[in-house]
Amino acid sequence: MEIPKPDGGVRLLGIPTVIDRMVQQSIAQVLVPVFEPVFSEHSCGFRPGRSAHDAVREAYGYYKEGYSHVVDIDMAKYFDSKP
C-alpha cells in the first residue's frame, strides 16, 4: 500500500509477517556484532543504543565549540539515482 507524502511522493507501507520478522531479527543478531565496530562513532541512525537525541547532543556540542553548520545526510534516495 502506498501512503501519500506531503511533498508529493509516496511512502510504502507493509506489515511484515511473523516469519519475516523472525528472519530479520535472526540476521540482525548475526550481522550487528560484525559490522557495529566498524561504523563511525559519529553515526547515530538505526544503531543499537543510539538515537536522534544523541545526534542532536553531538551537534550541540560542536555548536558550543564554535562550529556554525550541521550537515544531515539522508541516504534513502541515493541509490535510486542512476549515474
PDB file with one MODEL, atoms N, CA, C and O in Angstrom:
MODEL        1
ATOM      1  N   MET A   1       0.848  -1.174   0.000  1.00  0.00           N
ATOM      2  CA  MET A   1       0.000   0.000   0.000  1.00  0.00           C
ATOM      3  C   MET A   1       0.892   1.234   0.000  1.00  0.00           C
ATOM      4  O   MET A   1       1.940   1.250   0.646  1.00  0.00           O
ATOM      5  N   GLU A   2       0.483   2.241  -0.708  1.00  0.00           N
ATOM      6  CA  GLU A   2       1.238   3.488  -0.767  1.00  0.00           C
ATOM      7  C   GLU A   2       0.482   4.572  -0.017  1.00  0.00           C
ATOM      8  O   GLU A   2      -0.730   4.720  -0.174  1.00  0.00           O
ATOM      9  N   ILE A   3       1.216   5.339   0.809  1.00  0.00           N
ATOM     10  CA  ILE A   3       0.642   6.446   1.558  1.00  0.00           C
ATOM     11  C   ILE A   3       1.226   7.727   0.993  1.00  0.00           C
ATOM     12  O   ILE A   3       2.447   7.865   0.912  1.00  0.00           O
ATOM     13  N   PRO A   4       0.362   8.684   0.595  1.00  0.00           N
ATOM     14  CA  PRO A   4       0.875   9.948   0.039  1.00  0.00           C
ATOM     15  C   PRO A   4       1.687  10.726   1.073  1.00  0.00           C
ATOM     16  O   PRO A   4       1.327  10.772   2.249  1.00  0.00           O
ATOM     17  N   LYS A   5       2.794  11.342   0.619  1.00  0.00           N
ATOM     18  CA  LYS A   5       3.621  12.186   1.470  1.00  0.00           C
ATOM     19  C   LYS A   5       3.323  13.646   1.149  1.00  0.00           C
ATOM     20  O   LYS A   5       2.892  13.958   0.038  1.00  0.00           O
ATOM     21  N   PRO A   6       3.546  14.548   2.111  1.00  0.00           N
ATOM     22  CA  PRO A   6       3.259  15.969   1.890  1.00  0.00           C
ATOM     23  C   PRO A   6       3.996  16.564   0.680  1.00  0.00           C
ATOM     24  O   PRO A   6       3.491  17.482   0.032  1.00  0.00           O
ATOM     25  N   ASP A   7       5.200  16.033   0.379  1.00  0.00           N
ATOM     26  CA  ASP A   7       5.981  16.592  -0.729  1.00  0.00           C
ATOM     27  C   ASP A   7       5.554  16.056  -2.094  1.00  0.00           C
ATOM     28  O   ASP A   7       6.157  16.398  -3.111  1.00  0.00           O
ATOM     29  N   GLY A   8       4.520  15.219  -2.118  1.00  0.00           N
ATOM     30  CA  GLY A   8       4.026  14.687  -3.381  1.00  0.00           C
ATOM     31  C   GLY A   8       4.456  13.265  -3.663  1.00  0.00           C
ATOM     32  O   GLY A   8       3.890  12.616  -4.542  1.00  0.00           O
ATOM     33  N   GLY A   9       5.449  12.760  -2.936  1.00  0.00           N
ATOM     34  CA  GLY A   9       5.883  11.379  -3.125  1.00  0.00           C
ATOM     35  C   GLY A   9       4.967  10.422  -2.378  1.00  0.00           C
ATOM     36  O   GLY A   9       3.922  10.820  -1.864  1.00  0.00           O
ATOM     37  N   VAL A  10       5.361   9.183  -2.324  1.00  0.00           N
ATOM     38  CA  VAL A  10       4.594   8.187  -1.576  1.00  0.00           C
ATOM     39  C   VAL A  10       5.526   7.405  -0.668  1.00  0.00           C
ATOM     40  O   VAL A  10       6.715   7.256  -0.951  1.00  0.00           O
ATOM     41  N   ARG A  11       4.973   6.912   0.418  1.00  0.00           N
ATOM     42  CA  ARG A  11       5.706   6.061   1.349  1.00  0.00           C
ATOM     43  C   ARG A  11       5.054   4.684   1.282  1.00  0.00           C
ATOM     44  O   ARG A  11       3.834   4.561   1.397  1.00  0.00           O
ATOM     45  N   LEU A  12       5.862   3.662   1.099  1.00  0.00           N
ATOM     46  CA  LEU A  12       5.332   2.304   1.050  1.00  0.00           C
ATOM     47  C   LEU A  12       5.033   1.815   2.455  1.00  0.00           C
ATOM     48  O   LEU A  12       5.831   2.016   3.370  1.00  0.00           O
ATOM     49  N   LEU A  13       3.900   1.182   2.628  1.00  0.00           N
ATOM     50  CA  LEU A  13       3.509   0.644   3.927  1.00  0.00           C
ATOM     51  C   LEU A  13       3.335  -0.845   3.776  1.00  0.00           C
ATOM     52  O   LEU A  13       2.576  -1.308   2.924  1.00  0.00           O
ATOM     53  N   GLY A  14       4.030  -1.591   4.595  1.00  0.00           N
ATOM     54  CA  GLY A  14       3.886  -3.031   4.589  1.00  0.00           C
ATOM     55  C   GLY A  14       4.016  -3.559   5.996  1.00  0.00           C
ATOM     56  O   GLY A  14       4.810  -3.046   6.785  1.00  0.00           O
ATOM     57  N   ILE A  15       3.259  -4.560   6.314  1.00  0.00           N
ATOM     58  CA  ILE A  15       3.320  -5.158   7.640  1.00  0.00           C
ATOM     59  C   ILE A  15       3.961  -6.531   7.475  1.00  0.00           C
ATOM     60  O   ILE A  15       3.357  -7.438   6.903  1.00  0.00           O
ATOM     61  N   PRO A  16       5.202  -6.686   7.985  1.00  0.00           N
ATOM     62  CA  PRO A  16       5.869  -7.978   7.797  1.00  0.00           C
ATOM     63  C   PRO A  16       5.161  -9.078   8.584  1.00  0.00           C
ATOM     64  O   PRO A  16       4.618  -8.848   9.664  1.00  0.00           O
ATOM     65  N   THR A  17       5.185 -10.252   8.019  1.00  0.00           N
ATOM     66  CA  THR A  17       4.596 -11.394   8.712  1.00  0.00           C
ATOM     67  C   THR A  17       5.511 -11.800   9.861  1.00  0.00           C
ATOM     68  O   THR A  17       6.654 -11.352   9.952  1.00  0.00           O
ATOM     69  N   VAL A  18       4.997 -12.641  10.720  1.00  0.00           N
ATOM     70  CA  VAL A  18       5.772 -13.101  11.871  1.00  0.00           C
ATOM     71  C   VAL A  18       7.042 -13.803  11.414  1.00  0.00           C
ATOM     72  O   VAL A  18       8.105 -13.603  12.003  1.00  0.00           O
ATOM     73  N   ILE A  19       6.949 -14.608  10.393  1.00  0.00           N
ATOM     74  CA  ILE A  19       8.137 -15.324   9.898  1.00  0.00           C
ATOM     75  C   ILE A  19       9.156 -14.333   9.341  1.00  0.00           C
ATOM     76  O   ILE A  19      10.353 -14.472   9.595  1.00  0.00           O
ATOM     77  N   ASP A  20       8.696 -13.329   8.582  1.00  0.00           N
ATOM     78  CA  ASP A  20       9.604 -12.314   8.056  1.00  0.00           C
ATOM     79  C   ASP A  20      10.344 -11.633   9.203  1.00  0.00           C
ATOM     80  O   ASP A  20      11.559 -11.442   9.148  1.00  0.00           O
ATOM     81  N   ARG A  21       9.601 -11.273  10.232  1.00  0.00           N
ATOM     82  CA  ARG A  21      10.198 -10.575  11.377  1.00  0.00           C
ATOM     83  C   ARG A  21      11.212 -11.462  12.095  1.00  0.00           C
ATOM     84  O   ARG A  21      12.254 -10.974  12.531  1.00  0.00           O
ATOM     85  N   MET A  22      10.927 -12.729  12.220  1.00  0.00           N
ATOM     86  CA  MET A  22      11.869 -13.655  12.862  1.00  0.00           C
ATOM     87  C   MET A  22      13.151 -13.768  12.049  1.00  0.00           C
ATOM     88  O   MET A  22      14.246 -13.785  12.610  1.00  0.00           O
ATOM     89  N   VAL A  23      13.018 -13.846  10.738  1.00  0.00           N
ATOM     90  CA  VAL A  23      14.191 -13.942   9.872  1.00  0.00           C
ATOM     91  C   VAL A  23      15.004 -12.650   9.959  1.00  0.00           C
ATOM     92  O   VAL A  23      16.230 -12.696  10.057  1.00  0.00           O
ATOM     93  N   GLN A  24      14.327 -11.495   9.923  1.00  0.00           N
ATOM     94  CA  GLN A  24      15.025 -10.216  10.031  1.00  0.00           C
ATOM     95  C   GLN A  24      15.814 -10.130  11.333  1.00  0.00           C
ATOM     96  O   GLN A  24      16.975  -9.722  11.330  1.00  0.00           O
ATOM     97  N   GLN A  25      15.199 -10.507  12.429  1.00  0.00           N
ATOM     98  CA  GLN A  25      15.880 -10.439  13.727  1.00  0.00           C
ATOM     99  C   GLN A  25      17.035 -11.433  13.809  1.00  0.00           C
ATOM    100  O   GLN A  25      18.076 -11.123  14.389  1.00  0.00           O
ATOM    101  N   SER A  26      16.864 -12.612  13.240  1.00  0.00           N
ATOM    102  CA  SER A  26      17.948 -13.605  13.244  1.00  0.00           C
ATOM    103  C   SER A  26      19.161 -13.086  12.496  1.00  0.00           C
ATOM    104  O   SER A  26      20.294 -13.221  12.959  1.00  0.00           O
ATOM    105  N   ILE A  27      18.917 -12.495  11.341  1.00  0.00           N
ATOM    106  CA  ILE A  27      20.016 -11.942  10.546  1.00  0.00           C
ATOM    107  C   ILE A  27      20.659 -10.777  11.279  1.00  0.00           C
ATOM    108  O   ILE A  27      21.884 -10.666  11.311  1.00  0.00           O
ATOM    109  N   ALA A  28      19.841  -9.904  11.871  1.00  0.00           N
ATOM    110  CA  ALA A  28      20.377  -8.751  12.604  1.00  0.00           C
ATOM    111  C   ALA A  28      21.249  -9.194  13.771  1.00  0.00           C
ATOM    112  O   ALA A  28      22.283  -8.580  14.035  1.00  0.00           O
ATOM    113  N   GLN A  29      20.851 -10.240  14.469  1.00  0.00           N
ATOM    114  CA  GLN A  29      21.635 -10.708  15.613  1.00  0.00           C
ATOM    115  C   GLN A  29      23.003 -11.233  15.196  1.00  0.00           C
ATOM    116  O   GLN A  29      23.941 -11.227  15.993  1.00  0.00           O
ATOM    117  N   VAL A  30      23.120 -11.684  13.964  1.00  0.00           N
ATOM    118  CA  VAL A  30      24.412 -12.147  13.463  1.00  0.00           C
ATOM    119  C   VAL A  30      25.235 -10.983  12.905  1.00  0.00           C
ATOM    120  O   VAL A  30      26.434 -10.891  13.166  1.00  0.00           O
ATOM    121  N   LEU A  31      24.592 -10.094  12.138  1.00  0.00           N
ATOM    122  CA  LEU A  31      25.334  -9.048  11.439  1.00  0.00           C
ATOM    123  C   LEU A  31      25.700  -7.843  12.302  1.00  0.00           C
ATOM    124  O   LEU A  31      26.768  -7.260  12.115  1.00  0.00           O
ATOM    125  N   VAL A  32      24.842  -7.459  13.239  1.00  0.00           N
ATOM    126  CA  VAL A  32      25.123  -6.267  14.049  1.00  0.00           C
ATOM    127  C   VAL A  32      26.457  -6.386  14.789  1.00  0.00           C
ATOM    128  O   VAL A  32      27.248  -5.444  14.732  1.00  0.00           O
ATOM    129  N   PRO A  33      26.748  -7.488  15.478  1.00  0.00           N
ATOM    130  CA  PRO A  33      28.049  -7.568  16.155  1.00  0.00           C
ATOM    131  C   PRO A  33      29.249  -7.537  15.199  1.00  0.00           C
ATOM    132  O   PRO A  33      30.343  -7.134  15.594  1.00  0.00           O
ATOM    133  N   VAL A  34      29.048  -7.956  13.958  1.00  0.00           N
ATOM    134  CA  VAL A  34      30.140  -7.961  12.979  1.00  0.00           C
ATOM    135  C   VAL A  34      30.424  -6.544  12.471  1.00  0.00           C
ATOM    136  O   VAL A  34      31.581  -6.132  12.383  1.00  0.00           O
ATOM    137  N   PHE A  35      29.368  -5.805  12.139  1.00  0.00           N
ATOM    138  CA  PHE A  35      29.552  -4.509  11.492  1.00  0.00           C
ATOM    139  C   PHE A  35      29.529  -3.318  12.437  1.00  0.00           C
ATOM    140  O   PHE A  35      30.091  -2.275  12.104  1.00  0.00           O
ATOM    141  N   GLU A  36      28.913  -3.431  13.580  1.00  0.00           N
ATOM    142  CA  GLU A  36      28.819  -2.305  14.512  1.00  0.00           C
ATOM    143  C   GLU A  36      30.181  -1.709  14.870  1.00  0.00           C
ATOM    144  O   GLU A  36      30.303  -0.485  14.920  1.00  0.00           O
ATOM    145  N   PRO A  37      31.206  -2.521  15.120  1.00  0.00           N
ATOM    146  CA  PRO A  37      32.506  -1.945  15.489  1.00  0.00           C
ATOM    147  C   PRO A  37      33.179  -1.109  14.405  1.00  0.00           C
ATOM    148  O   PRO A  37      34.050  -0.296  14.714  1.00  0.00           O
ATOM    149  N   VAL A  38      32.793  -1.292  13.134  1.00  0.00           N
ATOM    150  CA  VAL A  38      33.464  -0.547  12.066  1.00  0.00           C
ATOM    151  C   VAL A  38      32.711   0.706  11.632  1.00  0.00           C
ATOM    152  O   VAL A  38      33.221   1.470  10.813  1.00  0.00           O
ATOM    153  N   PHE A  39      31.503   0.937  12.163  1.00  0.00           N
ATOM    154  CA  PHE A  39      30.769   2.159  11.848  1.00  0.00           C
ATOM    155  C   PHE A  39      31.400   3.341  12.543  1.00  0.00           C
ATOM    156  O   PHE A  39      32.028   3.192  13.592  1.00  0.00           O
ATOM    157  N   SER A  40      31.237   4.512  11.966  1.00  0.00           N
ATOM    158  CA  SER A  40      31.752   5.741  12.570  1.00  0.00           C
ATOM    159  C   SER A  40      31.098   5.970  13.923  1.00  0.00           C
ATOM    160  O   SER A  40      29.897   5.751  14.084  1.00  0.00           O
ATOM    161  N   GLU A  41      31.880   6.407  14.885  1.00  0.00           N
ATOM    162  CA  GLU A  41      31.322   6.697  16.203  1.00  0.00           C
ATOM    163  C   GLU A  41      30.351   7.876  16.149  1.00  0.00           C
ATOM    164  O   GLU A  41      29.580   8.087  17.086  1.00  0.00           O
ATOM    165  N   HIS A  42      30.385   8.643  15.063  1.00  0.00           N
ATOM    166  CA  HIS A  42      29.510   9.806  14.925  1.00  0.00           C
ATOM    167  C   HIS A  42      28.179   9.461  14.258  1.00  0.00           C
ATOM    168  O   HIS A  42      27.291  10.310  14.172  1.00  0.00           O
ATOM    169  N   SER A  43      28.037   8.239  13.794  1.00  0.00           N
ATOM    170  CA  SER A  43      26.795   7.813  13.147  1.00  0.00           C
ATOM    171  C   SER A  43      25.798   7.364  14.210  1.00  0.00           C
ATOM    172  O   SER A  43      26.118   6.525  15.052  1.00  0.00           O
ATOM    173  N   CYS A  44      24.595   7.922  14.170  1.00  0.00           N
ATOM    174  CA  CYS A  44      23.597   7.602  15.200  1.00  0.00           C
ATOM    175  C   CYS A  44      22.363   6.904  14.642  1.00  0.00           C
ATOM    176  O   CYS A  44      21.613   6.300  15.409  1.00  0.00           O
ATOM    177  N   GLY A  45      22.132   6.965  13.355  1.00  0.00           N
ATOM    178  CA  GLY A  45      20.905   6.435  12.775  1.00  0.00           C
ATOM    179  C   GLY A  45      20.825   4.926  12.788  1.00  0.00           C
ATOM    180  O   GLY A  45      21.734   4.237  12.326  1.00  0.00           O
ATOM    181  N   PHE A  46      19.731   4.420  13.319  1.00  0.00           N
ATOM    182  CA  PHE A  46      19.433   2.990  13.311  1.00  0.00           C
ATOM    183  C   PHE A  46      20.553   2.145  13.907  1.00  0.00           C
ATOM    184  O   PHE A  46      20.892   1.084  13.383  1.00  0.00           O
ATOM    185  N   ARG A  47      21.122   2.626  15.004  1.00  0.00           N
ATOM    186  CA  ARG A  47      22.204   1.910  15.672  1.00  0.00           C
ATOM    187  C   ARG A  47      21.758   1.532  17.067  1.00  0.00           C
ATOM    188  O   ARG A  47      21.039   2.294  17.714  1.00  0.00           O
ATOM    189  N   PRO A  48      22.171   0.367  17.543  1.00  0.00           N
ATOM    190  CA  PRO A  48      21.786  -0.050  18.893  1.00  0.00           C
ATOM    191  C   PRO A  48      22.302   0.932  19.942  1.00  0.00           C
ATOM    192  O   PRO A  48      23.474   1.307  19.933  1.00  0.00           O
ATOM    193  N   GLY A  49      21.427   1.335  20.832  1.00  0.00           N
ATOM    194  CA  GLY A  49      21.828   2.225  21.908  1.00  0.00           C
ATOM    195  C   GLY A  49      22.036   3.672  21.498  1.00  0.00           C
ATOM    196  O   GLY A  49      22.538   4.465  22.295  1.00  0.00           O
ATOM    197  N   ARG A  50      21.663   4.038  20.277  1.00  0.00           N
ATOM    198  CA  ARG A  50      21.815   5.421  19.809  1.00  0.00           C
ATOM    199  C   ARG A  50      20.485   5.910  19.259  1.00  0.00           C
ATOM    200  O   ARG A  50      19.639   5.121  18.837  1.00  0.00           O
ATOM    201  N   SER A  51      20.319   7.220  19.272  1.00  0.00           N
ATOM    202  CA  SER A  51      19.054   7.783  18.795  1.00  0.00           C
ATOM    203  C   SER A  51      19.293   9.155  18.181  1.00  0.00           C
ATOM    204  O   SER A  51      20.413   9.665  18.173  1.00  0.00           O
ATOM    205  N   ALA A  52      18.223   9.738  17.670  1.00  0.00           N
ATOM    206  CA  ALA A  52      18.305  11.093  17.127  1.00  0.00           C
ATOM    207  C   ALA A  52      18.705  12.073  18.227  1.00  0.00           C
ATOM    208  O   ALA A  52      19.373  13.071  17.956  1.00  0.00           O
ATOM    209  N   HIS A  53      18.303  11.796  19.455  1.00  0.00           N
ATOM    210  CA  HIS A  53      18.680  12.668  20.576  1.00  0.00           C
ATOM    211  C   HIS A  53      20.196  12.715  20.748  1.00  0.00           C
ATOM    212  O   HIS A  53      20.755  13.760  21.078  1.00  0.00           O
ATOM    213  N   ASP A  54      20.859  11.577  20.522  1.00  0.00           N
ATOM    214  CA  ASP A  54      22.323  11.544  20.610  1.00  0.00           C
ATOM    215  C   ASP A  54      22.945  12.422  19.523  1.00  0.00           C
ATOM    216  O   ASP A  54      23.926  13.123  19.770  1.00  0.00           O
ATOM    217  N   ALA A  55      22.370  12.378  18.323  1.00  0.00           N
ATOM    218  CA  ALA A  55      22.876  13.209  17.225  1.00  0.00           C
ATOM    219  C   ALA A  55      22.710  14.683  17.544  1.00  0.00           C
ATOM    220  O   ALA A  55      23.607  15.481  17.270  1.00  0.00           O
ATOM    221  N   VAL A  56      21.575  15.057  18.121  1.00  0.00           N
ATOM    222  CA  VAL A  56      21.341  16.456  18.479  1.00  0.00           C
ATOM    223  C   VAL A  56      22.321  16.898  19.562  1.00  0.00           C
ATOM    224  O   VAL A  56      22.865  18.000  19.497  1.00  0.00           O
ATOM    225  N   ARG A  57      22.548  16.037  20.559  1.00  0.00           N
ATOM    226  CA  ARG A  57      23.521  16.374  21.618  1.00  0.00           C
ATOM    227  C   ARG A  57      24.914  16.581  21.039  1.00  0.00           C
ATOM    228  O   ARG A  57      25.625  17.503  21.437  1.00  0.00           O
ATOM    229  N   GLU A  58      25.302  15.726  20.103  1.00  0.00           N
ATOM    230  CA  GLU A  58      26.627  15.863  19.489  1.00  0.00           C
ATOM    231  C   GLU A  58      26.719  17.149  18.673  1.00  0.00           C
ATOM    232  O   GLU A  58      27.724  17.857  18.736  1.00  0.00           O
ATOM    233  N   ALA A  59      25.660  17.455  17.899  1.00  0.00           N
ATOM    234  CA  ALA A  59      25.650  18.690  17.121  1.00  0.00           C
ATOM    235  C   ALA A  59      25.716  19.906  18.041  1.00  0.00           C
ATOM    236  O   ALA A  59      26.411  20.876  17.736  1.00  0.00           O
ATOM    237  N   TYR A  60      25.004  19.864  19.158  1.00  0.00           N
ATOM    238  CA  TYR A  60      25.020  20.978  20.103  1.00  0.00           C
ATOM    239  C   TYR A  60      26.423  21.150  20.704  1.00  0.00           C
ATOM    240  O   TYR A  60      26.876  22.273  20.925  1.00  0.00           O
ATOM    241  N   GLY A  61      27.099  20.035  20.963  1.00  0.00           N
ATOM    242  CA  GLY A  61      28.470  20.105  21.460  1.00  0.00           C
ATOM    243  C   GLY A  61      29.391  20.810  20.471  1.00  0.00           C
ATOM    244  O   GLY A  61      30.236  21.612  20.869  1.00  0.00           O
ATOM    245  N   TYR A  62      29.231  20.512  19.187  1.00  0.00           N
ATOM    246  CA  TYR A  62      30.022  21.189  18.156  1.00  0.00           C
ATOM    247  C   TYR A  62      29.680  22.671  18.095  1.00  0.00           C
ATOM    248  O   TYR A  62      30.557  23.513  17.900  1.00  0.00           O
ATOM    249  N   TYR A  63      28.385  22.985  18.264  1.00  0.00           N
ATOM    250  CA  TYR A  63      27.959  24.394  18.270  1.00  0.00           C
ATOM    251  C   TYR A  63      28.642  25.147  19.407  1.00  0.00           C
ATOM    252  O   TYR A  63      29.108  26.272  19.224  1.00  0.00           O
ATOM    253  N   LYS A  64      28.699  24.526  20.572  1.00  0.00           N
ATOM    254  CA  LYS A  64      29.343  25.167  21.722  1.00  0.00           C
ATOM    255  C   LYS A  64      30.841  25.347  21.496  1.00  0.00           C
ATOM    256  O   LYS A  64      31.458  26.233  22.089  1.00  0.00           O
ATOM    257  N   GLU A  65      31.436  24.499  20.629  1.00  0.00           N
ATOM    258  CA  GLU A  65      32.856  24.633  20.300  1.00  0.00           C
ATOM    259  C   GLU A  65      33.101  25.736  19.271  1.00  0.00           C
ATOM    260  O   GLU A  65      34.251  26.073  18.991  1.00  0.00           O
ATOM    261  N   GLY A  66      32.030  26.302  18.704  1.00  0.00           N
ATOM    262  CA  GLY A  66      32.186  27.393  17.754  1.00  0.00           C
ATOM    263  C   GLY A  66      31.808  27.067  16.323  1.00  0.00           C
ATOM    264  O   GLY A  66      31.820  27.949  15.464  1.00  0.00           O
ATOM    265  N   TYR A  67      31.473  25.815  16.053  1.00  0.00           N
ATOM    266  CA  TYR A  67      31.041  25.469  14.701  1.00  0.00           C
ATOM    267  C   TYR A  67      29.653  26.044  14.458  1.00  0.00           C
ATOM    268  O   TYR A  67      28.864  26.178  15.393  1.00  0.00           O
ATOM    269  N   SER A  68      29.348  26.389  13.194  1.00  0.00           N
ATOM    270  CA  SER A  68      28.070  27.036  12.914  1.00  0.00           C
ATOM    271  C   SER A  68      27.194  26.273  11.920  1.00  0.00           C
ATOM    272  O   SER A  68      26.079  26.712  11.637  1.00  0.00           O
ATOM    273  N   HIS A  69      27.660  25.151  11.386  1.00  0.00           N
ATOM    274  CA  HIS A  69      26.871  24.408  10.414  1.00  0.00           C
ATOM    275  C   HIS A  69      26.804  22.934  10.807  1.00  0.00           C
ATOM    276  O   HIS A  69      27.762  22.369  11.334  1.00  0.00           O
ATOM    277  N   VAL A  70      25.651  22.327  10.539  1.00  0.00           N
ATOM    278  CA  VAL A  70      25.475  20.891  10.723  1.00  0.00           C
ATOM    279  C   VAL A  70      24.984  20.331   9.404  1.00  0.00           C
ATOM    280  O   VAL A  70      24.090  20.907   8.785  1.00  0.00           O
ATOM    281  N   VAL A  71      25.548  19.224   8.962  1.00  0.00           N
ATOM    282  CA  VAL A  71      25.121  18.579   7.727  1.00  0.00           C
ATOM    283  C   VAL A  71      24.457  17.262   8.091  1.00  0.00           C
ATOM    284  O   VAL A  71      25.060  16.402   8.733  1.00  0.00           O
ATOM    285  N   ASP A  72      23.217  17.118   7.676  1.00  0.00           N
ATOM    286  CA  ASP A  72      22.456  15.896   7.910  1.00  0.00           C
ATOM    287  C   ASP A  72      22.213  15.258   6.555  1.00  0.00           C
ATOM    288  O   ASP A  72      21.578  15.866   5.693  1.00  0.00           O
ATOM    289  N   ILE A  73      22.701  14.059   6.354  1.00  0.00           N
ATOM    290  CA  ILE A  73      22.584  13.401   5.058  1.00  0.00           C
ATOM    291  C   ILE A  73      21.633  12.220   5.186  1.00  0.00           C
ATOM    292  O   ILE A  73      21.816  11.344   6.031  1.00  0.00           O
ATOM    293  N   ASP A  74      20.623  12.212   4.338  1.00  0.00           N
ATOM    294  CA  ASP A  74      19.668  11.108   4.294  1.00  0.00           C
ATOM    295  C   ASP A  74      19.940  10.325   3.024  1.00  0.00           C
ATOM    296  O   ASP A  74      19.728  10.825   1.919  1.00  0.00           O
ATOM    297  N   MET A  75      20.406   9.111   3.180  1.00  0.00           N
ATOM    298  CA  MET A  75      20.805   8.300   2.035  1.00  0.00           C
ATOM    299  C   MET A  75      19.636   7.527   1.406  1.00  0.00           C
ATOM    300  O   MET A  75      19.857   6.719   0.505  1.00  0.00           O
ATOM    301  N   ALA A  76      18.417   7.755   1.856  1.00  0.00           N
ATOM    302  CA  ALA A  76      17.273   6.961   1.410  1.00  0.00           C
ATOM    303  C   ALA A  76      17.138   6.938  -0.100  1.00  0.00           C
ATOM    304  O   ALA A  76      16.896   5.869  -0.661  1.00  0.00           O
ATOM    305  N   LYS A  77      17.280   8.040  -0.773  1.00  0.00           N
ATOM    306  CA  LYS A  77      17.081   8.099  -2.229  1.00  0.00           C
ATOM    307  C   LYS A  77      18.386   8.013  -3.020  1.00  0.00           C
ATOM    308  O   LYS A  77      18.361   8.007  -4.250  1.00  0.00           O
ATOM    309  N   TYR A  78      19.522   7.946  -2.330  1.00  0.00           N
ATOM    310  CA  TYR A  78      20.826   7.990  -3.006  1.00  0.00           C
ATOM    311  C   TYR A  78      20.953   6.865  -4.041  1.00  0.00           C
ATOM    312  O   TYR A  78      21.389   7.105  -5.167  1.00  0.00           O
ATOM    313  N   PHE A  79      20.579   5.661  -3.667  1.00  0.00           N
ATOM    314  CA  PHE A  79      20.803   4.522  -4.547  1.00  0.00           C
ATOM    315  C   PHE A  79      19.712   4.401  -5.621  1.00  0.00           C
ATOM    316  O   PHE A  79      19.788   3.526  -6.484  1.00  0.00           O
ATOM    317  N   ASP A  80      18.692   5.282  -5.569  1.00  0.00           N
ATOM    318  CA  ASP A  80      17.683   5.300  -6.620  1.00  0.00           C
ATOM    319  C   ASP A  80      18.162   5.993  -7.876  1.00  0.00           C
ATOM    320  O   ASP A  80      17.628   5.753  -8.959  1.00  0.00           O
ATOM    321  N   SER A  81      19.173   6.862  -7.747  1.00  0.00           N
ATOM    322  CA  SER A  81      19.652   7.638  -8.883  1.00  0.00           C
ATOM    323  C   SER A  81      20.574   6.800  -9.752  1.00  0.00           C
ATOM    324  O   SER A  81      21.258   5.892  -9.280  1.00  0.00           O
ATOM    325  N   LYS A  82      20.572   7.132 -11.036  1.00  0.00           N
ATOM    326  CA  LYS A  82      21.435   6.419 -11.975  1.00  0.00           C
ATOM    327  C   LYS A  82      22.562   7.353 -12.397  1.00  0.00           C
ATOM    328  O   LYS A  82      22.343   8.552 -12.573  1.00  0.00           O
ATOM    329  N   PRO A  83      23.775   6.807 -12.560  1.00  0.00           N
ATOM    330  CA  PRO A  83      24.919   7.648 -12.949  1.00  0.00           C
ATOM    331  C   PRO A  83      24.788   8.219 -14.340  1.00  0.00           C
ATOM    332  O   PRO A  83      25.674   8.942 -14.796  1.00  0.00           O
TER     333      PRO A  83
ENDMDL
END
